[in-house]
Amino acid sequence: MFSASLARGVSALGSPCLLSQSRRLSSPARAPLQPARSPVSSGMPQTRGQRAAVAAKAGSGDAASGERHACLHDFCMSIPYGATAVVGGLASQMFGGGSLGLQVAAAGASVLVASAISLRSWRSGGLQTPFTLASAAASAWVAHTMWGRIAAGASPVVSGIMLALSGALAAFCVYNVAAGGNPPPKAKPASA
């Protein structure tokens, strides 16, 4: 009785591991294990060309046109980073960080401006690469500055966090440009 109610509750969760466990609890006879099918035997495409052909048949505009792009927009990462840098720089300035706080805030503001222009350009179908590279340059400058502060003996916690965030954004922006830029806007369905 208890195992049957447990099996119903577990099967409602939908976890494959929990489902197999609930089957063991609810039925004394176990089904024999079946070997997993390999991608080759399952008919899944193996080469890049085969995957592109399958995607083209499915109606994917990217594979059919041969366009490459990054998996994420640059402004999706750089707008939060820019806001963090502005707030962190201003907080550093208020708590005695000197002119470096204002410089970091200015770099964050430049990333925010470049990201906003990149977003506007993306919406209108224009080129975003210069703005992505501007964000990369500003965040790389902040990373370099934070590295210098850590090397000079400053607190590695706050500087280390900014170093990691800045380095990650700079690397992401370079990846975005190298991968072919931002993903294109999704086509809006035609209204019937």
Backbone torsions as a table, in degrees:
resi	resn	phi	psi	omega
1	MET	NA	-51.3	-179.8
2	PHE	-63.5	-41.4	-178.0
3	SER	-67.9	-31.9	178.4
4	ALA	-69.0	-42.3	178.6
5	SER	-69.6	-35.0	176.2
6	LEU	-64.6	-41.4	179.9
7	ALA	-63.9	-41.0	178.2
8	ARG	-65.2	-42.1	179.9
9	GLY	-66.9	-40.1	-179.3
10	VAL	-70.9	-39.7	-179.6
11	SER	-67.2	-24.1	176.3
12	ALA	-69.9	-25.9	178.8
13	LEU	-71.2	-32.7	175.2
14	GLY	85.3	9.3	179.7
15	SER	-79.9	129.6	-179.3
16	PRO	-60.8	-38.3	179.4
17	CYS	-66.4	-43.6	-179.7
18	LEU	-69.8	-33.2	178.0
19	LEU	-64.4	-43.9	-179.8
20	SER	-66.0	-34.3	177.5
21	GLN	-67.6	-39.9	-178.9
22	SER	-69.3	-33.5	177.3
23	ARG	-64.9	-37.8	178.2
24	ARG	-64.7	-36.3	-179.5
25	LEU	-73.9	-35.7	-172.6
26	SER	-89.0	-27.5	-179.5
27	SER	-126.0	134.6	-178.3
28	PRO	-71.9	-29.1	-178.3
29	ALA	-89.5	129.2	179.5
30	ARG	-95.5	142.6	175.2
31	ALA	-77.8	142.4	178.7
32	PRO	-66.2	145.4	178.8
33	LEU	-70.2	137.0	177.4
34	GLN	-105.0	141.4	-179.8
35	PRO	-66.5	145.1	177.9
36	ALA	-69.6	142.9	179.6
37	ARG	-83.0	135.8	177.8
38	SER	-77.7	156.6	178.7
39	PRO	-57.8	-31.6	-178.8
40	VAL	-68.1	-45.0	-177.7
41	SER	-75.7	-19.2	-178.5
42	SER	-86.0	-2.8	178.3
43	GLY	83.4	11.1	179.0
44	MET	-74.7	142.2	179.8
45	PRO	-65.0	139.2	-175.1
46	GLN	-103.1	-35.9	-176.5
47	THR	-99.3	164.9	179.3
48	ARG	-60.6	-40.1	179.4
49	GLY	-63.9	-40.9	178.6
50	GLN	-65.9	-40.5	178.6
51	ARG	-65.5	-39.4	179.1
52	ALA	-65.7	-38.3	179.1
53	ALA	-65.9	-41.3	177.9
54	VAL	-64.2	-42.3	179.3
55	ALA	-66.1	-37.3	179.2
56	ALA	-66.2	-38.4	177.3
57	LYS	-65.7	-32.2	-179.1
58	ALA	-78.1	-8.0	177.5
59	GLY	95.0	19.5	178.5
60	SER	-78.1	121.4	-178.3
61	GLY	-69.2	-29.9	-176.4
62	ASP	-68.2	-47.2	-177.6
63	ALA	-71.7	-34.9	-178.5
64	ALA	-68.9	-36.5	-178.7
65	SER	-88.9	-11.3	178.6
66	GLY	78.6	12.7	-179.2
67	GLU	-76.4	142.3	174.0
68	ARG	-110.5	149.3	176.2
69	HIS	-159.4	166.1	179.0
70	ALA	-72.5	164.8	-178.9
71	CYS	-82.8	-11.1	-176.8
72	LEU	-146.2	147.3	178.9
73	HIS	-71.7	146.9	179.6
74	ASP	-64.8	-37.4	-176.8
75	PHE	-72.0	-17.9	176.2
76	CYS	-67.4	-27.6	178.6
77	MET	-99.1	-36.0	-171.4
78	SER	-80.5	-26.3	177.1
79	ILE	-66.7	-48.6	176.2
80	PRO	-63.4	-37.1	177.9
81	TYR	-63.2	-45.8	-179.2
82	GLY	-60.0	-42.3	178.1
83	ALA	-64.1	-40.5	178.3
84	THR	-64.0	-41.9	-179.7
85	ALA	-66.8	-39.8	178.4
86	VAL	-63.7	-48.7	-178.9
87	VAL	-64.4	-44.6	179.3
88	GLY	-64.0	-40.4	178.7
89	GLY	-66.1	-42.1	178.8
90	LEU	-68.4	-37.8	176.7
91	ALA	-65.3	-38.8	177.2
92	SER	-63.4	-39.9	178.9
93	GLN	-65.3	-40.8	-179.0
94	MET	-67.7	-33.2	-176.8
95	PHE	-99.0	24.5	171.7
96	GLY	89.1	27.4	179.7
97	GLY	-79.8	-6.6	-179.8
98	GLY	77.5	-159.7	-175.8
99	SER	-71.2	-18.1	179.6
100	LEU	-62.0	-35.8	178.1
101	GLY	-60.8	-42.6	177.9
102	LEU	-68.1	-34.9	178.7
103	GLN	-66.7	-41.8	178.0
104	VAL	-66.1	-41.1	177.4
105	ALA	-62.5	-40.4	178.2
106	ALA	-65.6	-39.9	177.0
107	ALA	-64.6	-41.0	176.6
108	GLY	-63.2	-40.0	178.1
109	ALA	-65.7	-37.3	178.3
110	SER	-67.5	-35.5	175.5
111	VAL	-65.7	-41.1	177.9
112	LEU	-61.9	-44.2	179.8
113	VAL	-64.6	-46.8	179.4
114	ALA	-61.7	-37.1	179.5
115	SER	-69.3	-40.6	178.8
116	ALA	-64.6	-40.7	177.5
117	ILE	-67.7	-38.9	177.2
118	SER	-62.4	-42.0	177.9
119	LEU	-62.7	-45.2	179.2
120	ARG	-63.6	-41.3	178.8
121	SER	-66.0	-38.6	178.4
122	TRP	-64.1	-42.4	179.6
123	ARG	-63.1	-35.5	-178.8
124	SER	-88.5	-2.5	178.1
125	GLY	86.0	15.8	-179.0
126	GLY	-87.0	-173.6	-178.3
127	LEU	-85.7	130.4	-179.9
128	GLN	-108.5	-6.5	-173.6
129	THR	-56.1	-45.4	-179.7
130	PRO	-61.2	-35.1	-178.6
131	PHE	-75.3	-34.0	175.7
132	THR	-66.1	-41.6	178.7
133	LEU	-68.5	-33.2	176.0
134	ALA	-65.1	-40.6	176.7
135	SER	-64.0	-40.4	178.7
136	ALA	-63.3	-42.3	-178.6
137	ALA	-65.8	-44.6	-179.4
138	ALA	-64.8	-42.8	-179.6
139	SER	-71.4	-32.3	175.9
140	ALA	-66.8	-36.8	177.2
141	TRP	-63.5	-43.5	178.8
142	VAL	-63.1	-41.2	179.0
143	ALA	-62.7	-43.6	179.0
144	HIS	-62.8	-42.3	179.4
145	THR	-64.6	-42.2	179.5
146	MET	-67.4	-35.9	175.9
147	TRP	-61.7	-42.7	177.7
148	GLY	-63.2	-38.0	177.9
149	ARG	-65.4	-42.1	179.3
150	ILE	-65.4	-40.9	179.0
151	ALA	-65.4	-29.6	179.8
152	ALA	-82.6	-3.5	175.7
153	GLY	101.8	12.8	177.3
154	ALA	-72.6	168.7	179.9
155	SER	-58.8	120.2	-176.5
156	PRO	-75.8	-10.8	-176.2
157	VAL	-71.9	-62.6	-177.5
158	VAL	-67.3	-46.0	179.1
159	SER	-64.1	-36.1	179.0
160	GLY	-67.0	-38.3	177.8
161	ILE	-65.3	-45.9	178.2
162	MET	-65.5	-36.9	177.1
163	LEU	-61.1	-46.8	-179.3
164	ALA	-64.5	-46.1	179.8
165	LEU	-63.5	-43.6	-178.0
166	SER	-67.6	-43.3	177.8
167	GLY	-63.5	-39.3	178.9
168	ALA	-65.1	-41.9	179.3
169	LEU	-67.6	-42.0	178.9
170	ALA	-60.6	-44.0	178.8
171	ALA	-65.0	-40.7	179.1
172	PHE	-64.7	-41.2	179.7
173	CYS	-64.6	-39.5	176.8
174	VAL	-64.7	-42.6	176.2
175	TYR	-59.4	-43.9	-178.1
176	ASN	-58.5	-44.9	179.9
177	VAL	-68.9	-43.2	-178.4
178	ALA	-66.4	-30.6	-178.8
179	ALA	-80.3	-7.5	177.5
180	GLY	113.6	6.3	176.8
181	GLY	99.0	-170.4	-177.1
182	ASN	-71.6	150.5	174.1
183	PRO	-61.5	145.8	179.4
184	PRO	-70.1	157.1	175.8
185	PRO	-62.0	145.5	179.1
186	LYS	-71.8	141.2	179.1
187	ALA	-68.8	132.6	179.0
188	LYS	-80.0	136.9	179.7
189	PRO	-65.8	142.0	179.7
190	ALA	-68.2	133.6	-179.8
191	SER	-77.7	135.0	-175.1
192	ALA	-91.0	NA	NA
